[in-house]
Amino acid sequence: MSAIHELLTVMARLRDPETGCPWDVRQTYATIIPHTLEEAYELADAIERGESDDIRDELGDLLLQVVFLARIAEEDGRFDFDGVAAGIRDKLIRRHPHVFADEAPRTEAEQRHRWEAIKAEERAAREPAAPADWPPSVLDNVPLNLPALTRSRKLQSKAARVGFDWPESSQVVGKIREELAELEEAMDHQPRDQAHVAEEVGDLLLACVNLARKLDVDPEQALRAGNAKFERRFRGLEAVLKETDETPESVNFDRLEAAYQSAKVRDSQA
């Protein structure tokens, strides 16, 4: 028996209404999805840290989510794990005609264009995932539950494919300056309209995502890296203060900023 067959058997036993685990039996699509998202982020974290054992374990945890959801679907009479595997196998073959069919080899750019064309054909064969009262759009089928930065990049990429895009990155920088000025104006308005401020912050973030896309930078991964850098350097700040028996709570902002700059220097030299 293969390891994947054994895993499917274990999941079937856990979901058995009579002899299975009460927690596993109680789960539904809706209750499992938060765990699936969490496991995906934990896998990304393990990959960024480069820990092979952790990557293997997190891949297993993510695979468990697929097996769990496929088992629920099988019990509902929708599909099973083999259907999931066969579906992605067929999709990979269909989207790589230069490998599995008779199409001539393509450059990476040509293949990306062909990939998107095949995806568009697949979408055309399905009902759009937009609200019922929305007309069909090139922005269809971008999941609402994606992280906001990732969804923003995908929406803007789709719009760019039909020509709605700044030709040059420098123009996006100008748009960022424009959005920042509008945010500052909203901040200065008295009495402050917090909803308007939030709207302008959203516009500024949208423009920043656009610049990241133009520079071929994934904004989600860039922010994750930025978060990791900030956390590392703030911990360094705490270490600097500890050397003089100080704590962040016991000093003023100027001292915190000086300690942070020291931590930055140490971090850059590490």
Order of alpha helices (4+ residues) and beta strands (2+ residues): alpha-alpha-alpha-alpha-alpha-alpha-alpha-alpha-alpha-alpha-alpha-alpha
